[in-house]
Amino acid sequence: MPGRRAPEEERREAILRAAFAVAAHGRLGAVTARAVAAEAGVSAGLVFFYFESVDKLLVELLDWLLAHTLVAADKPDRLSEVGDPGARMMLAIRRDVEWLPKQRERVELFFDYWVLGTRHPAIRRKIRRALNRYRDAFEPLARALVESDPERYSGMSAEGLASVAAGFVEGCALQVVMDPTEFDVERSMTTLAALVRAPASSLA
């Protein structure tokens, strides 16, 4: 059937989803060939056939996680409907902040990988590249915002503003993991709105 994924790709995807399920419930230390095989309903030998080792499985699981977390395809995107650059930036941040509590398991696992990356160079590089891509995604919005009011944003770069926007979302992600019952999307966004409305002179 044209366009149908090859069975090998489907099996790899099924094993990765199984690995995510195992990691989501028992963290990265619970990811073994036997546990993943049991979750996927396949043999441990098949897990090794596709991924060679648990280490390689963890690295590929990180790729899968990043594709479904920082740049999740299912995030709603209404940015093109908003004309004001400031409102567009706030909507982009809100979109990602609202998404965090809904996918807490993925966010929590991302931070597990962050810790693992302190002693695993390949994972550290992947996380750094992913965070850079995430920050870069804010740059067009930040550039439009800076250009819309050169006086207000005098001395600021689109790159710097994009870093602040990404850093705010990443900070919210940490709150979602550390204290999910206290994290409040509206409170966070209201606080951010109050800060960005403050005159630049008051922030000096």
Backbone as JSON, one array per atom type, in Angstrom:
{
  "sequence": "MPGRRAPEEERREAILRAAFAVAAHGRLGAVTARAVAAEAGVSAGLVFFYFESVDKLLVELLDWLLAHTLVAADKPDRLSEVGDPGARMMLAIRRDVEWLPKQRERVELFFDYWVLGTRHPAIRRKIRRALNRYRDAFEPLARALVESDPERYSGMSAEGLASVAAGFVEGCALQVVMDPTEFDVERSMTTLAALVRAPASSLA",
  "N": [[0.85, -1.2, 0.0], [0.73, 2.13, -0.98], [2.69, 4.61, 0.64], [2.5, 3.44, 3.13], [4.06, 2.69, 6.2], [7.1, 0.86, 6.54], [7.24, -2.47, 7.9], [9.48, -2.8, 9.57], [10.07, -0.22, 10.45], [7.77, 0.29, 11.87], [7.99, -1.58, 13.9], [10.28, -0.64, 15.24], [9.32, 1.84, 16.12], [7.29, 0.93, 17.82], [8.8, -0.33, 19.78], [10.23, 1.85, 20.79], [8.13, 3.38, 21.83], [7.32, 1.63, 23.79], [9.6, 1.65, 25.38], [9.48, 4.27, 26.25], [7.15, 4.13, 27.82], [8.0, 2.41, 29.85], [10.09, 3.94, 30.95], [8.67, 6.2, 31.75], [7.2, 5.28, 33.87], [9.05, 4.06, 35.57], [11.4, 5.52, 35.49], [14.63, 6.29, 33.97], [16.42, 4.36, 34.81], [14.96, 2.06, 34.89], [14.78, 1.13, 32.38], [15.36, -1.58, 30.68], [16.37, -4.22, 28.46], [14.76, -6.45, 28.8], [12.52, -5.43, 30.22], [11.51, -3.55, 28.41], [10.99, -5.19, 26.23], [8.97, -6.81, 27.29], [6.96, -4.92, 27.67], [6.5, -4.15, 25.03], [5.71, -6.49, 23.93], [7.41, -8.22, 22.61], [10.43, -10.14, 21.91], [13.4, -10.0, 23.98], [15.63, -10.28, 22.46], [14.85, -9.17, 20.02], [14.7, -6.5, 20.64], [17.41, -5.93, 21.02], [18.23, -6.5, 18.45], [17.26, -4.38, 16.95], [18.33, -2.15, 18.29], [20.82, -2.7, 19.33], [22.12, -2.15, 21.86], [21.3, -1.31, 25.29], [22.14, 1.24, 25.89], [22.24, 2.5, 23.35], [19.55, 2.33, 22.78], [18.53, 4.08, 24.71], [19.62, 6.49, 23.83], [18.33, 6.79, 21.34], [15.74, 6.84, 22.24], [15.76, 9.29, 23.49], [15.94, 10.99, 21.26], [13.42, 10.46, 20.17], [11.83, 11.38, 22.25], [12.47, 14.13, 22.33], [11.48, 14.93, 19.88], [8.81, 14.74, 20.38], [8.33, 16.43, 22.44], [9.74, 19.13, 22.99], [9.31, 20.12, 20.45], [6.72, 19.41, 19.78], [4.42, 18.1, 17.48], [1.73, 18.24, 17.76], [0.98, 20.51, 19.06], [-1.24, 23.23, 19.31], [-1.38, 25.88, 16.94], [-1.87, 29.14, 16.59], [-0.63, 31.39, 15.89], [-0.27, 32.81, 13.5], [-2.63, 34.14, 13.23], [-2.57, 36.32, 14.79], [-1.9, 39.7, 14.88], [-0.45, 41.71, 16.3], [2.86, 42.05, 17.39], [3.74, 41.78, 20.08], [1.58, 40.52, 21.36], [1.61, 38.21, 19.86], [4.03, 37.01, 20.59], [3.5, 36.54, 23.33], [1.4, 34.74, 23.07], [2.7, 32.58, 21.89], [4.41, 31.81, 23.96], [2.51, 31.2, 25.94], [1.17, 29.06, 24.7], [3.13, 27.02, 24.83], [3.61, 26.88, 27.59], [1.1, 26.13, 28.58], [1.0, 23.61, 27.56], [2.81, 22.1, 29.01], [1.93, 20.99, 31.68], [0.17, 19.07, 30.73], [1.73, 17.16, 29.61], [3.39, 16.06, 31.54], [4.86, 13.73, 32.21], [6.6, 13.39, 30.03], [8.07, 15.74, 30.19], [9.27, 15.45, 32.68], [10.85, 13.21, 32.19], [12.57, 14.3, 30.35], [14.13, 15.96, 31.99], [15.35, 13.99, 33.5], [17.01, 12.93, 31.57], [18.58, 15.15, 31.22], [20.1, 15.17, 33.58], [21.41, 12.71, 33.24], [22.92, 13.41, 31.05], [25.07, 14.8, 32.1], [27.09, 13.03, 32.42], [27.23, 11.71, 30.08], [28.33, 12.2, 27.06], [27.18, 12.15, 24.39], [24.42, 12.33, 24.83], [24.35, 14.75, 26.18], [25.13, 16.51, 24.15], [22.98, 16.24, 22.35], [20.84, 17.23, 23.87], [21.69, 19.86, 24.26], [21.69, 20.81, 21.61], [18.97, 20.56, 21.04], [17.8, 22.37, 22.85], [18.91, 24.7, 21.9], [17.71, 24.82, 19.37], [15.1, 25.13, 20.18], [15.17, 27.64, 21.43], [15.92, 29.16, 19.19], [13.61, 29.02, 17.69], [12.03, 30.98, 18.71], [13.14, 33.28, 17.78], [12.29, 34.62, 15.29], [9.83, 35.7, 16.13], [10.71, 37.29, 18.23], [12.34, 39.07, 16.86], [10.51, 40.46, 15.27], [9.13, 41.71, 17.29], [11.06, 43.4, 18.47], [11.61, 45.06, 16.29], [9.17, 46.29, 16.02], [9.0, 48.24, 17.95], [11.41, 50.07, 18.28], [12.44, 51.96, 20.07], [11.56, 51.25, 22.66], [12.74, 48.73, 22.86], [15.39, 49.25, 22.66], [18.8, 48.5, 22.44], [18.39, 45.85, 22.88], [18.63, 42.53, 21.61], [17.26, 40.36, 19.1], [18.03, 37.75, 19.48], [18.74, 37.7, 22.2], [16.29, 38.31, 23.41], [14.79, 36.13, 22.56], [16.1, 34.12, 23.95], [15.38, 34.74, 26.57], [12.61, 34.32, 26.46], [12.5, 31.55, 25.87], [13.83, 30.64, 28.13], [12.01, 31.31, 30.14], [9.89, 29.52, 29.65], [11.25, 27.12, 30.02], [11.86, 27.35, 32.72], [9.29, 27.21, 33.77], [8.76, 24.59, 33.08], [10.46, 23.23, 34.81], [9.21, 23.87, 37.23], [6.8, 22.5, 36.89], [7.66, 19.89, 37.1], [8.88, 19.81, 39.65], [6.99, 20.81, 41.48], [4.14, 20.11, 40.85], [1.47, 20.39, 41.75], [1.25, 22.95, 42.64], [1.83, 24.51, 40.5], [0.66, 26.96, 38.28], [-0.81, 27.86, 35.36], [-2.15, 30.26, 34.56], [-1.41, 32.07, 36.58], [1.34, 32.18, 36.16], [1.48, 33.25, 33.56], [0.18, 35.68, 33.93], [1.94, 36.94, 35.66], [4.19, 37.12, 33.99], [3.15, 38.82, 32.0], [2.77, 41.15, 33.48], [5.4, 41.8, 34.04], [6.54, 42.28, 31.49], [5.17, 44.49, 30.71], [6.14, 46.48, 32.24], [7.85, 49.61, 32.39], [10.91, 50.03, 30.61], [12.86, 51.51, 31.94], [12.35, 51.06, 34.6], [13.38, 48.65, 35.06], [16.04, 48.78, 35.14]],
  "CA": [[0.0, 0.0, 0.0], [1.58, 3.33, -1.07], [2.73, 5.47, 1.81], [2.47, 2.7, 4.38], [5.37, 2.53, 6.82], [7.63, -0.51, 6.5], [7.09, -3.17, 9.18], [10.66, -2.57, 10.42], [9.89, 1.1, 11.08], [6.68, 0.16, 12.84], [8.51, -2.31, 15.08], [11.17, 0.29, 15.97], [8.45, 2.81, 16.8], [6.61, 0.24, 18.92], [9.78, -0.55, 20.84], [10.51, 3.16, 21.4], [6.97, 3.73, 22.66], [7.39, 0.76, 24.97], [10.69, 2.16, 26.22], [8.96, 5.48, 26.91], [6.21, 3.71, 28.86], [8.79, 1.88, 30.96], [10.8, 5.06, 31.56], [7.71, 7.11, 32.37], [6.74, 4.69, 35.13], [10.15, 3.66, 36.45], [12.53, 6.38, 35.18], [15.56, 5.73, 33.0], [17.06, 3.17, 35.37], [14.11, 0.89, 34.7], [14.79, 0.74, 30.97], [16.18, -2.74, 30.35], [15.86, -4.93, 27.28], [13.68, -7.34, 29.22], [11.34, -4.64, 30.56], [10.98, -2.95, 27.19], [10.44, -6.28, 25.43], [7.7, -7.21, 27.89], [5.99, -3.86, 27.4], [6.21, -4.13, 23.6], [5.2, -7.79, 23.5], [8.38, -8.86, 21.71], [11.52, -10.76, 22.64], [14.53, -9.12, 24.28], [16.54, -10.36, 21.32], [14.41, -8.24, 18.98], [15.1, -5.17, 21.1], [18.84, -5.8, 20.71], [18.38, -6.52, 16.99], [17.01, -3.04, 16.41], [19.04, -1.08, 18.97], [22.17, -3.2, 19.66], [22.41, -2.08, 23.29], [20.38, -0.45, 26.04], [22.65, 2.6, 25.76], [21.77, 3.03, 22.08], [18.1, 2.5, 22.91], [18.3, 5.3, 25.48], [19.93, 7.64, 22.97], [17.26, 6.94, 20.35], [14.54, 7.26, 22.97], [15.89, 10.74, 23.69], [15.54, 11.62, 19.99], [11.96, 10.33, 20.08], [11.25, 12.25, 23.28], [12.64, 15.51, 21.92], [10.56, 15.17, 18.76], [7.44, 14.77, 20.89], [8.25, 17.3, 23.62], [10.04, 20.53, 22.72], [8.76, 20.53, 19.16], [5.58, 18.51, 19.55], [3.66, 18.46, 16.29], [0.31, 18.38, 18.05], [0.68, 21.77, 19.74], [-2.03, 24.13, 18.47], [-0.63, 27.05, 16.52], [-2.74, 30.18, 16.08], [0.19, 32.59, 15.87], [-0.46, 33.57, 12.27], [-3.87, 34.89, 13.32], [-2.35, 37.46, 15.68], [-1.12, 40.71, 14.18], [0.44, 42.45, 17.19], [4.04, 41.25, 17.71], [3.79, 41.47, 21.51], [0.56, 39.51, 21.63], [2.04, 36.97, 19.21], [5.05, 36.42, 21.46], [2.84, 36.04, 24.53], [0.62, 33.56, 22.71], [3.65, 31.49, 21.68], [4.85, 31.35, 25.29], [1.35, 30.57, 26.59], [0.96, 27.76, 24.05], [4.08, 26.03, 25.35], [3.42, 26.73, 29.04], [-0.12, 25.34, 28.78], [1.27, 22.23, 27.13], [3.69, 21.41, 29.97], [1.27, 20.09, 32.65], [-0.51, 17.99, 30.02], [2.73, 16.17, 29.23], [4.35, 16.09, 32.64], [5.75, 12.57, 32.15], [7.64, 13.66, 29.04], [8.92, 16.81, 30.71], [10.05, 14.85, 33.77], [11.85, 12.34, 31.59], [13.57, 15.17, 29.75], [15.06, 16.37, 33.04], [16.16, 12.81, 33.81], [18.07, 12.89, 30.55], [19.48, 16.28, 31.51], [21.03, 14.68, 34.61], [22.25, 11.68, 32.61], [23.84, 14.07, 30.13], [26.27, 15.3, 32.78], [28.15, 12.02, 32.29], [27.05, 11.02, 28.8], [28.55, 13.28, 26.08], [26.25, 12.13, 23.25], [23.14, 12.83, 25.3], [24.53, 16.17, 26.48], [25.13, 17.24, 22.88], [21.63, 16.23, 21.81], [20.02, 18.14, 24.66], [22.11, 21.23, 23.96], [21.19, 21.17, 20.28], [17.51, 20.69, 21.12], [17.48, 23.62, 23.53], [19.26, 25.79, 20.98], [16.65, 24.88, 18.36], [13.9, 25.68, 20.82], [15.4, 29.09, 21.56], [15.94, 29.77, 17.86], [12.24, 29.09, 17.19], [11.44, 32.23, 19.19], [13.83, 34.44, 17.22], [11.48, 35.45, 14.37], [8.85, 36.44, 16.93], [11.44, 38.31, 18.98], [12.81, 40.09, 15.92], [9.35, 41.29, 14.92], [8.79, 42.52, 18.46], [12.08, 44.45, 18.6], [11.44, 45.99, 15.17], [7.9, 47.01, 16.15], [9.15, 49.35, 18.89], [12.86, 50.19, 18.47], [12.79, 52.77, 21.25], [11.35, 50.44, 23.88], [13.66, 47.6, 22.88], [16.73, 49.74, 22.35], [19.87, 47.76, 23.09], [18.06, 44.43, 22.97], [18.72, 41.78, 20.36], [16.25, 39.31, 18.94], [18.59, 36.53, 20.07], [18.64, 37.8, 23.65], [14.88, 38.24, 23.79], [14.39, 34.74, 22.34], [16.65, 33.33, 25.06], [14.56, 35.01, 27.75], [11.33, 33.65, 26.26], [12.73, 30.12, 26.03], [14.19, 30.4, 29.52], [10.8, 31.37, 30.95], [9.17, 28.25, 29.47], [12.05, 26.06, 30.66], [11.66, 27.49, 34.15], [7.96, 26.66, 34.07], [8.88, 23.13, 32.97], [11.05, 22.76, 36.06], [8.17, 23.96, 38.26], [5.83, 21.43, 36.65], [8.25, 18.65, 37.6], [9.21, 19.89, 41.07], [5.82, 21.09, 42.32], [3.03, 20.16, 39.89], [0.18, 20.79, 42.33], [1.27, 24.4, 42.85], [2.06, 25.24, 39.25], [-0.58, 27.52, 37.75], [-0.53, 28.49, 34.08], [-2.63, 31.63, 34.52], [-0.59, 32.88, 37.46], [2.63, 32.37, 35.51], [1.33, 34.14, 32.43], [-0.16, 37.01, 34.46], [3.19, 37.5, 36.17], [5.01, 37.5, 32.84], [2.54, 39.99, 31.36], [3.05, 42.32, 34.33], [6.82, 42.14, 33.89], [6.87, 42.83, 30.18], [4.52, 45.8, 30.56], [6.85, 47.47, 33.05], [8.75, 50.45, 31.6], [12.27, 49.54, 30.61], [13.65, 52.27, 32.91], [12.14, 50.52, 35.95], [14.08, 47.37, 35.17], [17.47, 49.03, 35.12]],
  "C": [[0.89, 1.24, 0.0], [1.5, 4.17, 0.2], [2.73, 4.74, 3.14], [3.89, 2.52, 4.91], [5.8, 1.08, 6.76], [7.46, -1.15, 7.87], [8.26, -2.92, 10.13], [10.54, -1.23, 11.15], [8.82, 1.03, 12.15], [7.16, -0.56, 14.09], [9.43, -1.41, 15.9], [10.34, 1.29, 16.76], [7.75, 2.18, 17.99], [7.55, 0.01, 20.09], [10.11, 0.76, 21.55], [9.35, 3.61, 22.29], [6.94, 2.88, 23.93], [8.47, 1.24, 25.93], [10.24, 3.42, 26.95], [8.02, 5.11, 28.05], [6.95, 3.19, 30.08], [9.48, 3.03, 31.7], [9.86, 6.0, 32.3], [7.26, 6.58, 33.73], [7.89, 4.4, 36.1], [11.43, 4.44, 36.28], [13.55, 5.63, 34.32], [16.23, 4.46, 33.51], [16.26, 1.91, 35.17], [14.12, 0.38, 33.27], [15.83, -0.36, 30.75], [15.58, -3.41, 29.12], [14.68, -5.8, 27.66], [12.4, -6.56, 29.52], [10.69, -4.04, 29.32], [10.34, -4.02, 26.31], [9.08, -6.71, 25.97], [6.61, -6.19, 27.6], [5.56, -3.87, 25.94], [5.62, -5.44, 23.1], [6.09, -8.47, 22.49], [9.46, -9.51, 22.56], [12.62, -9.74, 22.93], [15.52, -9.12, 23.13], [16.16, -9.39, 20.21], [14.76, -6.8, 19.36], [16.57, -4.93, 20.76], [19.08, -5.79, 19.2], [18.23, -5.12, 16.42], [17.9, -1.96, 17.03], [20.43, -1.46, 19.48], [22.49, -3.2, 21.15], [21.38, -1.19, 23.97], [20.83, 1.01, 25.93], [22.16, 3.24, 24.46], [20.26, 3.22, 22.09], [17.78, 3.79, 23.65], [18.56, 6.54, 24.64], [18.82, 7.86, 21.95], [15.93, 7.31, 21.02], [14.58, 8.76, 23.23], [15.49, 11.48, 22.41], [14.02, 11.6, 19.84], [11.28, 11.3, 21.05], [11.33, 13.71, 22.86], [11.69, 15.86, 20.77], [9.13, 15.3, 19.22], [7.28, 15.7, 22.09], [8.49, 18.76, 23.25], [9.42, 21.01, 21.41], [7.58, 19.65, 18.8], [4.71, 19.01, 18.4], [2.2, 18.74, 16.6], [-0.02, 19.64, 18.85], [-0.15, 22.66, 18.81], [-1.24, 25.38, 18.13], [-1.56, 28.06, 15.87], [-1.95, 31.49, 15.9], [-0.05, 33.44, 14.64], [-1.71, 34.42, 12.3], [-3.71, 36.17, 14.14], [-1.43, 38.47, 15.0], [-0.11, 41.43, 15.05], [1.62, 41.59, 17.61], [4.14, 40.85, 19.19], [2.8, 40.39, 21.88], [0.95, 38.17, 21.02], [3.1, 36.27, 20.05], [4.42, 35.82, 22.71], [2.03, 34.78, 24.23], [1.53, 32.35, 22.5], [4.12, 30.92, 23.02], [3.71, 30.64, 25.99], [1.1, 29.18, 26.01], [1.85, 26.69, 24.66], [3.91, 25.81, 26.85], [2.16, 25.9, 29.33], [0.1, 23.87, 28.47], [2.02, 21.43, 28.21], [2.96, 20.5, 30.96], [0.58, 18.91, 31.98], [0.44, 16.85, 29.67], [3.82, 16.08, 30.3], [5.33, 14.92, 32.59], [6.9, 12.81, 31.19], [8.61, 14.72, 29.55], [9.82, 16.26, 31.81], [11.16, 13.97, 33.22], [12.95, 13.16, 30.92], [14.59, 15.61, 30.8], [15.9, 15.19, 33.54], [17.33, 12.69, 32.83], [19.08, 14.01, 30.78], [20.53, 15.84, 32.53], [21.96, 13.64, 34.01], [23.29, 12.3, 31.69], [25.08, 14.62, 30.78], [27.42, 14.3, 32.69], [28.05, 11.23, 30.99], [27.15, 12.07, 27.69], [27.55, 13.3, 24.93], [24.88, 12.7, 23.65], [23.23, 14.33, 25.6], [24.48, 17.0, 25.19], [23.72, 17.33, 22.29], [20.72, 17.21, 22.56], [20.4, 19.6, 24.36], [21.59, 21.69, 22.61], [19.67, 21.39, 20.3], [17.12, 22.0, 21.78], [17.82, 24.82, 22.66], [18.2, 25.94, 19.89], [15.39, 25.5, 18.94], [14.02, 27.19, 20.98], [15.32, 29.76, 20.2], [14.53, 29.91, 17.28], [11.55, 30.38, 17.62], [12.03, 33.46, 18.49], [13.0, 35.25, 16.22], [10.43, 36.28, 15.11], [9.53, 37.58, 17.68], [11.91, 39.43, 18.05], [11.67, 41.03, 15.52], [8.98, 42.21, 16.07], [9.77, 43.68, 18.62], [11.88, 45.5, 17.51], [10.15, 46.8, 15.28], [8.0, 48.22, 17.06], [10.63, 49.52, 19.22], [13.25, 50.98, 19.71], [12.67, 51.95, 22.53], [12.4, 49.34, 23.99], [15.07, 47.99, 22.47], [17.79, 48.96, 23.13], [19.6, 46.28, 23.24], [18.2, 43.78, 21.6], [17.6, 40.75, 20.3], [16.73, 38.02, 19.6], [18.45, 36.54, 21.6], [17.21, 37.67, 24.13], [14.35, 36.81, 23.62], [14.89, 33.85, 23.48], [15.83, 33.52, 26.33], [13.22, 34.29, 27.64], [11.48, 32.14, 26.48], [13.05, 29.78, 27.48], [12.98, 30.44, 30.44], [10.04, 30.05, 30.86], [9.93, 27.12, 30.16], [11.94, 26.14, 32.18], [10.31, 26.96, 34.59], [7.99, 25.13, 34.02], [9.47, 22.55, 34.26], [10.03, 22.82, 37.19], [7.15, 22.84, 38.13], [6.35, 20.11, 37.22], [8.41, 18.69, 39.12], [7.97, 20.05, 41.95], [4.56, 21.22, 41.45], [1.72, 20.65, 40.47], [0.1, 22.31, 42.52], [1.43, 25.19, 41.56], [0.72, 25.69, 38.66], [-0.25, 28.3, 36.48], [-0.92, 29.96, 34.1], [-1.8, 32.55, 35.4], [0.76, 33.18, 36.81], [2.52, 33.36, 34.37], [0.97, 35.57, 32.87], [1.08, 37.71, 34.98], [4.08, 37.96, 35.02], [4.47, 38.75, 32.17], [2.83, 41.26, 32.16], [4.5, 42.77, 34.17], [7.11, 42.8, 32.56], [6.2, 44.18, 29.93], [5.26, 46.89, 31.34], [7.76, 48.31, 32.15], [10.18, 49.96, 31.7], [13.12, 50.22, 31.66], [13.5, 51.69, 34.32], [12.87, 49.22, 36.15], [15.59, 47.55, 35.22], [18.07, 48.85, 36.51]]
}
